[in-house]
Amino acid sequence: MTRPQQSGRLSAAALRSLISEVRDKAATAAVPLPAAEPKRYDTDFESLPGFEALRMQRATADLLGIASPFFRTHQQRAGALSRIDGREIVNFASYDYLGLNGHPAVAAAAKAAIDDYGTSVSASRLVAGERPFHAALERRLAEFHGVEDAVTFVSGHATNVAAIGQIMGPQDLVLHDALIHSSVITGTQLSGAQRRSFPHNDLDTLEALLAAERDRFKRVLVVVESLYSMDGDTIDLARLVAIKQRFGAWLMVDEAHGLGVLGRTGRGIAEASGIDPRQVDLWMGTLSKTLASCGGYIAGSGPLVEYLKLMASGFVYSVGLPPPMALAALTALELLIADDEGRVVRLQANSRHFLDRAKAAGLDTGLAEGHAIISIILGDSVKAVLLSNRLLERGINASPIVHPAVPEKSARLRCFITAEHSRDQIDRAIAILAEERDRLDREPSLLDRLGSRPPGRRSRI
């Protein structure tokens, strides 16, 4: 391009050159560029983690002609007896340990609650949902546990998530048993705290972890279950208390399955161990098992409960317990405390009898100690499902627990014993279980069954 003259004005030649250059650029810009490929975003729910594995499991079950053992519909109250597909069955798949679900007093309390308060409190308790029965239930739970106070939540799972998520933070550490409930892990993730697991009931490793890690963190929370829901074994509470005191940690005990089951009067692991319950910092429990309702609670010191009521999002931003659920739980708790019918003694006797009979039949009961939860270890997920289905055909309902809920070698049937089961029901169930287990052991393996299918058969999935 010709340089402009010193006056700052373009010469005629420079002006013509500039006009030509602008025209060339305009012509080039007018040529349309190839359309860009549209971005592709993942909006397919079937691409979610684990979906393909579920599809393959369903396809395999279809190839083998195995009906799903999950989501079985109970057509009446599921106690020691229930009704599935129009048939009465003996039920070992419900948490109603003392048979209080449907107890006349519990049912009457729930019905009266609807008449007096409706079916919902319709708001968070903090703003407009507080009712007299909330405080009454929490006061009675605290007294039952022998601590200062308690707070109830509308979900057992949400109880652990909300409590741990609120009291722990990024400068803290949560140590938990490897078999702890998933809600504890979710709560820890929400809190931002570091997390370490120790092998099941391995308190030597817990001590080693604390010795190595304690000084790196502001607060440490140790979380265990009093009665483990998969294996039916308990904890050494005395040693856990000593450990938490030595290392300046909080101890949280999930008593979901221990309430009404452990201890001479069903007051849980503290009673069974002869330990002052105030030495445990957080007692967690659920209202959906022994207490025949729905929801969960934390029991402990006054400051802890006050803090959770004002700060825990799962309490502050959730509706309060519905009237029929709260009063059903309170009435069930009063029945447990009185226990005029000897339900705790019957449950404990039935549990020991089931365990003794299962062992005598050569069944692998794993770590079970005879406290309401007894698993029959089969070591094969397909075998566990097949056995559950065959038991149902013969009038026995017991749920399979399969991979990935447990390692494949630990696949099992999990049986819940209640105070309502009779000795005859238990004896018959064990006899059928052993018979069908032996039958399965004599049958071809999964690979053999797949190999024997006619060629060309396709899954419906």
C-alpha positions as CSV (number, residue, x, y, z in Angstrom):
1,M,0.0,0.0,0.0
2,T,1.2,3.5,-0.9
3,R,2.2,5.5,2.2
4,P,0.1,8.6,2.9
5,Q,1.6,12.0,2.2
6,Q,3.1,14.0,5.0
7,S,0.0,16.2,5.2
8,G,-1.9,13.1,6.6
9,R,-4.1,12.9,3.5
10,L,-4.1,9.9,1.2
11,S,-2.8,10.3,-2.4
12,A,-5.2,9.3,-5.2
13,A,-3.1,6.1,-5.8
14,A,-3.2,5.2,-2.1
15,L,-6.9,5.7,-2.0
16,R,-7.5,3.5,-5.0
17,S,-5.3,0.8,-3.4
18,L,-7.2,1.0,-0.1
19,I,-10.6,0.7,-1.9
20,S,-9.5,-2.3,-3.8
21,E,-8.2,-4.0,-0.6
22,V,-11.5,-3.4,1.2
23,R,-13.4,-4.9,-1.8
24,D,-11.3,-8.0,-1.8
25,K,-11.8,-8.6,1.9
26,A,-15.5,-8.1,1.6
27,A,-15.7,-10.6,-1.3
28,T,-13.8,-13.1,0.8
29,A,-16.0,-12.6,3.8
30,A,-19.1,-13.1,1.7
31,V,-18.1,-16.7,0.9
32,P,-20.1,-18.9,3.4
33,L,-18.0,-21.1,5.7
34,P,-18.9,-24.8,6.1
35,A,-21.5,-25.3,8.8
36,A,-20.0,-26.3,12.1
37,E,-20.9,-29.7,13.5
38,P,-23.5,-29.3,16.3
39,K,-22.2,-30.2,19.7
40,R,-23.3,-33.5,21.1
41,Y,-24.4,-33.6,24.7
42,D,-25.1,-36.7,26.8
43,T,-28.8,-36.6,27.6
44,D,-29.3,-40.4,27.7
45,F,-30.3,-41.9,31.1
46,E,-29.0,-45.2,29.8
47,S,-25.5,-43.9,29.8
48,L,-25.5,-43.4,33.6
49,P,-22.9,-45.4,35.5
50,G,-24.1,-49.0,36.2
51,F,-27.0,-49.0,33.8
52,E,-25.3,-51.3,31.3
53,A,-24.5,-53.7,34.1
54,L,-28.1,-53.7,35.2
55,R,-29.2,-54.4,31.6
56,M,-26.8,-57.4,31.4
57,Q,-28.0,-58.8,34.7
58,R,-31.6,-58.6,33.5
59,A,-30.6,-60.2,30.2
60,T,-28.8,-63.0,32.0
61,A,-31.7,-63.6,34.3
62,D,-34.0,-63.8,31.3
63,L,-31.8,-66.3,29.5
64,L,-31.8,-68.5,32.5
65,G,-35.6,-68.0,33.1
66,I,-35.0,-66.6,36.6
67,A,-37.7,-64.3,37.9
68,S,-36.7,-61.2,39.8
69,P,-36.8,-61.6,43.6
70,F,-37.0,-57.9,44.1
71,F,-40.0,-55.6,44.6
72,R,-42.2,-58.5,45.7
73,T,-45.6,-57.0,46.6
74,H,-47.0,-57.8,50.0
75,Q,-50.8,-57.7,50.1
76,Q,-51.2,-57.4,53.8
77,R,-49.2,-56.4,56.9
78,A,-45.8,-58.1,56.6
79,G,-45.1,-59.6,60.0
80,A,-44.2,-63.2,60.6
81,L,-46.8,-64.0,58.0
82,S,-47.6,-62.1,54.8
83,R,-49.4,-62.6,51.5
84,I,-47.7,-62.5,48.1
85,D,-49.4,-63.3,44.9
86,G,-52.5,-64.3,46.8
87,R,-50.7,-66.9,48.9
88,E,-50.0,-66.8,52.6
89,I,-46.2,-67.1,53.2
90,V,-43.9,-67.2,56.3
91,N,-42.0,-64.0,56.1
92,F,-38.3,-63.5,57.0
93,A,-37.8,-60.3,55.1
94,S,-39.2,-57.5,57.3
95,Y,-37.6,-55.4,60.1
96,D,-40.7,-55.6,62.4
97,Y,-38.6,-57.2,65.1
98,L,-41.1,-57.0,68.0
99,G,-44.2,-57.3,65.9
100,L,-45.5,-53.9,66.8
101,N,-46.4,-52.9,63.3
102,G,-50.2,-53.3,63.4
103,H,-50.4,-53.7,67.2
104,P,-53.8,-52.4,68.3
105,A,-52.4,-49.7,70.5
106,V,-50.0,-48.5,67.7
107,A,-52.8,-48.5,65.1
108,A,-55.2,-46.7,67.4
109,A,-52.6,-44.0,68.1
110,A,-52.0,-43.4,64.4
111,K,-55.7,-43.2,63.6
112,A,-56.3,-40.8,66.5
113,A,-53.4,-38.6,65.3
114,I,-55.1,-38.2,61.9
115,D,-58.3,-37.1,63.6
116,D,-56.6,-34.6,65.8
117,Y,-53.8,-33.3,63.6
118,G,-54.4,-34.5,60.0
119,T,-51.9,-36.5,57.9
120,S,-49.1,-33.9,57.8
121,V,-47.7,-31.1,59.8
122,S,-47.3,-29.3,56.4
123,A,-44.2,-27.3,57.2
124,S,-40.7,-27.4,58.6
125,R,-40.8,-27.6,62.4
126,L,-38.7,-24.5,62.6
127,V,-41.3,-22.3,61.1
128,A,-44.8,-23.8,61.5
129,G,-44.6,-27.5,61.8
130,E,-43.9,-28.0,65.5
131,R,-46.5,-30.2,67.3
132,P,-46.6,-31.4,70.9
133,F,-46.0,-35.0,69.9
134,H,-42.6,-34.1,68.4
135,A,-41.2,-33.0,71.7
136,A,-42.8,-35.9,73.5
137,L,-41.3,-38.5,71.2
138,E,-37.8,-36.9,71.4
139,R,-37.9,-36.6,75.1
140,R,-38.9,-40.3,75.4
141,L,-36.1,-41.3,73.0
142,A,-33.5,-39.4,75.0
143,E,-34.8,-41.1,78.2
144,F,-34.7,-44.5,76.6
145,H,-31.1,-44.0,75.6
146,G,-30.1,-42.4,78.9
147,V,-28.9,-39.1,77.3
148,E,-29.9,-35.5,77.5
149,D,-31.9,-34.9,74.3
150,A,-32.9,-36.2,70.9
151,V,-34.0,-34.8,67.5
152,T,-36.1,-36.7,64.9
153,F,-35.8,-36.6,61.1
154,V,-38.3,-37.8,58.5
155,S,-35.9,-40.4,57.1
156,G,-33.4,-42.8,58.6
157,H,-31.1,-42.4,55.7
158,A,-31.4,-38.6,55.8
159,T,-30.6,-38.7,59.6
160,N,-27.0,-39.9,59.0
161,V,-26.6,-37.7,55.9
162,A,-27.8,-34.5,57.7
163,A,-26.1,-35.1,61.0
164,I,-22.7,-36.1,59.7
165,G,-22.9,-33.6,56.8
166,Q,-23.4,-30.8,59.4
167,I,-21.1,-31.5,62.2
168,M,-18.0,-32.5,60.1
169,G,-16.1,-30.3,57.7
170,P,-13.1,-30.1,55.4
171,Q,-10.6,-30.0,58.3
172,D,-12.0,-33.2,59.8
173,L,-11.8,-37.0,59.5
174,V,-14.4,-39.7,59.5
175,L,-13.3,-43.2,60.3
176,H,-15.9,-45.9,59.8
177,D,-16.3,-49.7,59.7
178,A,-15.9,-51.1,56.2
179,L,-19.5,-52.5,56.5
180,I,-21.1,-49.2,57.6
181,H,-24.4,-48.2,56.0
182,S,-24.1,-46.2,52.8
183,S,-25.8,-43.2,54.4
184,V,-22.7,-42.6,56.5
185,I,-20.6,-42.4,53.4
186,T,-23.0,-40.0,51.7
187,G,-23.0,-37.8,54.8
188,T,-19.2,-37.8,54.9
189,Q,-19.0,-36.8,51.2
190,L,-21.5,-34.0,51.8
191,S,-19.4,-32.7,54.8
192,G,-16.2,-32.5,52.8
193,A,-14.3,-34.4,55.5
194,Q,-11.6,-36.9,54.7
195,R,-12.8,-40.5,55.0
196,R,-11.0,-43.7,56.0
197,S,-12.5,-47.2,56.5
198,F,-11.1,-49.9,58.6
199,P,-11.7,-53.7,58.1
200,H,-14.9,-54.9,59.7
201,N,-14.7,-54.9,63.5
202,D,-10.9,-54.6,63.3
203,L,-10.3,-52.2,66.2
204,D,-6.5,-52.8,66.1
205,T,-6.5,-51.1,62.6
206,L,-8.8,-48.4,63.9
207,E,-6.3,-47.6,66.7
208,A,-3.4,-47.6,64.2
209,L,-5.3,-45.2,61.9
210,L,-5.9,-42.8,64.8
211,A,-2.3,-43.0,65.9
212,A,-1.1,-42.1,62.4
213,E,-3.8,-39.6,61.4
214,R,-5.4,-37.9,64.5
215,D,-3.0,-34.9,64.8
216,R,-3.6,-33.9,61.1
217,F,-7.3,-33.1,61.7
218,K,-9.3,-30.7,63.8
219,R,-12.1,-33.2,64.6
220,V,-12.4,-36.9,64.2
221,L,-15.6,-39.0,64.1
222,V,-15.6,-42.8,64.5
223,V,-18.8,-44.4,63.1
224,V,-19.9,-48.0,63.8
225,E,-23.2,-50.0,63.9
226,S,-24.3,-51.7,67.1
227,L,-25.8,-54.6,65.1
228,Y,-24.6,-55.0,61.6
229,S,-27.5,-55.3,59.2
230,M,-25.8,-57.7,56.7
231,D,-24.0,-60.1,59.1
232,G,-25.9,-59.8,62.4
233,D,-22.8,-59.3,64.5
234,T,-22.1,-56.7,67.2
235,I,-19.4,-54.4,68.4
236,D,-17.0,-54.2,71.3
237,L,-18.5,-51.0,72.7
238,A,-16.2,-50.8,75.8
239,R,-13.1,-50.9,73.7
240,L,-14.5,-48.3,71.2
241,V,-15.3,-45.9,74.1
242,A,-11.7,-46.3,75.4
243,I,-10.3,-45.7,71.9
244,K,-12.3,-42.6,71.3
245,Q,-11.4,-41.2,74.7
246,R,-7.7,-41.9,74.2
247,F,-7.6,-40.1,70.8
248,G,-10.0,-37.3,71.5
249,A,-12.6,-38.4,68.9
250,W,-16.3,-38.5,68.7
251,L,-18.0,-41.9,68.7
252,M,-21.3,-42.4,66.7
253,V,-23.2,-45.6,67.1
254,D,-25.9,-46.5,64.5
255,E,-28.4,-48.3,66.6
256,A,-30.9,-48.8,63.8
257,H,-31.1,-52.6,64.2
258,G,-30.1,-52.8,67.8
259,L,-33.0,-50.9,69.3
260,G,-35.5,-53.5,70.8
261,V,-33.1,-56.3,69.9
262,L,-30.0,-56.0,72.0
263,G,-29.8,-55.9,75.8
264,R,-31.9,-57.5,78.4
265,T,-34.8,-55.1,78.0
266,G,-34.1,-54.1,74.3
267,R,-32.3,-50.8,75.1
268,G,-29.5,-51.6,72.7
269,I,-25.8,-52.2,72.8
270,A,-25.1,-50.0,75.8
271,E,-27.3,-52.1,77.9
272,A,-25.9,-55.3,76.4
273,S,-22.4,-54.1,77.1
274,G,-22.9,-52.5,80.5
275,I,-21.7,-49.2,79.3
276,D,-22.9,-45.7,80.4
277,P,-24.7,-44.5,77.2
278,R,-23.4,-40.9,77.9
279,Q,-20.0,-42.1,76.9
280,V,-21.2,-42.4,73.3
281,D,-21.4,-38.9,71.6
282,L,-24.1,-39.6,69.0
283,W,-26.7,-42.4,69.1
284,M,-28.4,-42.8,65.8
285,G,-31.6,-44.8,65.3
286,T,-34.5,-45.4,63.1
287,L,-38.2,-45.4,63.7
288,S,-39.0,-47.8,60.9
289,K,-37.9,-51.1,62.4
290,T,-38.8,-52.0,66.0
291,L,-40.8,-48.8,66.4
292,A,-43.1,-49.6,63.5
293,S,-43.1,-46.2,61.9
294,C,-40.8,-44.1,59.6
295,G,-38.0,-41.7,60.2
296,G,-34.8,-41.5,62.2
297,Y,-33.2,-39.7,65.2
298,I,-30.0,-38.6,66.8
299,A,-29.8,-38.8,70.6
300,G,-27.0,-37.2,72.7
301,S,-26.0,-34.1,74.5
302,G,-28.2,-31.0,74.7
303,P,-25.8,-28.8,72.7
304,L,-25.5,-31.4,69.9
305,V,-29.3,-31.6,69.5
306,E,-29.8,-27.9,69.7
307,Y,-27.1,-27.4,67.0
308,L,-28.7,-30.0,64.7
309,K,-32.2,-28.5,65.1
310,L,-31.0,-25.1,64.1
311,M,-28.3,-25.9,61.5
312,A,-28.8,-29.3,59.9
313,S,-30.4,-28.8,56.5
314,G,-32.1,-32.2,56.6
315,F,-34.0,-30.9,59.6
316,V,-34.4,-27.2,59.0
317,Y,-35.5,-27.6,55.4
318,S,-37.6,-30.7,55.7
319,V,-41.2,-31.1,56.9
320,G,-41.6,-32.5,60.4
321,L,-42.6,-36.1,61.1
322,P,-46.3,-36.6,60.1
323,P,-48.7,-37.0,63.1
324,P,-49.6,-40.7,62.5
325,M,-45.9,-41.7,62.2
326,A,-44.8,-39.7,65.2
327,L,-47.5,-41.0,67.5
328,A,-47.1,-44.6,66.2
329,A,-43.4,-44.5,67.0
330,L,-44.1,-43.0,70.5
331,T,-46.7,-45.6,71.3
332,A,-44.4,-48.4,70.0
333,L,-41.6,-47.1,72.2
334,E,-43.9,-47.1,75.3
335,L,-44.9,-50.7,74.5
336,L,-41.2,-51.6,74.3
337,I,-40.4,-49.9,77.6
338,A,-43.2,-51.7,79.3
339,D,-42.9,-54.9,77.4
340,D,-45.7,-56.5,79.3
341,E,-46.0,-59.2,76.6
342,G,-42.4,-60.3,76.8
343,R,-41.7,-59.6,73.2
344,V,-37.9,-58.9,73.7
345,V,-37.4,-62.2,75.4
346,R,-39.3,-64.0,72.6
347,L,-37.4,-62.3,69.9
348,Q,-34.1,-63.2,71.5
349,A,-35.1,-66.9,72.0
350,N,-36.4,-67.1,68.4
351,S,-33.2,-65.7,67.1
352,R,-31.0,-68.1,69.0
353,H,-33.2,-71.0,67.9
354,F,-33.0,-70.0,64.2
355,L,-29.2,-69.8,64.4
356,D,-28.8,-73.1,66.2
357,R,-31.1,-74.9,63.8
358,A,-29.3,-73.3,60.8
359,K,-25.9,-74.4,62.0
360,A,-27.2,-77.9,62.8
361,A,-28.4,-78.1,59.2
362,G,-25.0,-77.3,57.9
363,L,-25.8,-73.8,56.7
364,D,-23.1,-71.2,56.6
365,T,-24.4,-68.4,58.9
366,G,-21.2,-66.3,58.6
367,L,-20.7,-63.9,61.5
368,A,-24.2,-64.0,62.9
369,E,-24.5,-64.0,66.7
370,G,-28.2,-64.8,67.0
371,H,-29.6,-61.2,67.2
372,A,-32.6,-61.1,64.8
373,I,-30.4,-60.9,61.7
374,I,-29.1,-64.2,60.3
375,S,-27.6,-64.5,56.8
376,I,-27.2,-67.8,55.0
377,I,-24.0,-67.4,53.0
378,L,-24.1,-69.0,49.5
379,G,-21.1,-67.4,47.7
380,D,-23.0,-67.1,44.4
381,S,-25.4,-64.4,43.4
382,V,-27.3,-66.6,40.9
383,K,-27.7,-69.3,43.5
384,A,-28.9,-66.8,46.1
385,V,-31.6,-65.6,43.7
386,L,-32.6,-69.1,42.6
387,L,-32.8,-70.2,46.2
388,S,-35.0,-67.2,47.2
389,N,-37.4,-67.9,44.4
390,R,-37.6,-71.6,45.3
391,L,-38.3,-70.8,48.9
392,L,-41.1,-68.5,47.8
393,E,-42.6,-71.3,45.8
394,R,-42.7,-73.3,49.0
395,G,-44.2,-70.6,51.1
396,I,-41.1,-69.0,52.6
397,N,-40.0,-65.4,51.9
398,A,-36.3,-64.5,52.4
399,S,-34.5,-61.8,50.4
400,P,-31.3,-62.4,48.5
401,I,-28.4,-60.0,48.9
402,V,-26.2,-60.2,45.8
403,H,-23.2,-58.5,44.1
404,P,-22.5,-55.5,44.2
405,A,-24.3,-55.0,47.5
406,V,-21.9,-57.6,48.9
407,P,-18.8,-59.2,47.3
408,E,-19.8,-62.1,45.0
409,K,-18.3,-64.7,47.4
410,S,-20.5,-63.3,50.1
411,A,-23.8,-63.5,48.2
412,R,-26.5,-64.6,50.7
413,L,-30.1,-64.9,51.8
414,R,-30.7,-62.5,54.7
415,C,-33.3,-63.6,57.3
416,F,-34.9,-61.3,59.8
417,I,-36.3,-63.0,62.9
418,T,-39.2,-61.5,64.9
419,A,-40.9,-62.1,68.2
420,E,-44.0,-63.3,66.3
421,H,-42.3,-66.3,64.6
422,S,-43.2,-69.6,66.0
423,R,-40.7,-72.5,66.5
424,D,-42.6,-74.5,63.9
425,Q,-42.3,-71.8,61.3
426,I,-38.5,-71.5,62.0
427,D,-38.0,-75.3,61.9
428,R,-39.9,-75.7,58.7
429,A,-38.1,-72.7,57.1
430,I,-34.7,-74.2,58.0
431,A,-35.6,-77.7,56.7
432,I,-36.8,-76.3,53.4
433,L,-33.8,-74.0,53.1
434,A,-31.3,-76.8,53.6
435,E,-33.2,-79.1,51.2
436,E,-33.4,-76.5,48.4
437,R,-29.8,-75.5,49.0
438,D,-28.7,-79.1,48.6
439,R,-30.7,-79.4,45.4
440,L,-29.1,-76.3,43.9
441,D,-25.6,-77.7,44.8
442,R,-26.3,-80.8,42.7
443,E,-27.5,-78.7,39.7
444,P,-25.3,-77.4,36.8
445,S,-23.4,-74.1,37.3
446,L,-24.4,-70.8,35.8
447,L,-21.9,-71.3,32.8
448,D,-23.3,-74.8,32.2
449,R,-26.9,-73.5,32.2
450,L,-25.9,-70.7,29.7
451,G,-24.2,-73.2,27.5
452,S,-27.2,-75.5,27.5
453,R,-29.6,-72.9,26.2
454,P,-30.8,-73.5,22.6
455,P,-29.0,-71.4,20.0
456,G,-30.7,-68.3,18.7
457,R,-32.6,-67.6,21.9
458,R,-32.7,-63.8,22.7
459,S,-33.4,-61.8,25.8
460,R,-36.6,-59.8,26.0
461,I,-34.5,-56.9,27.3
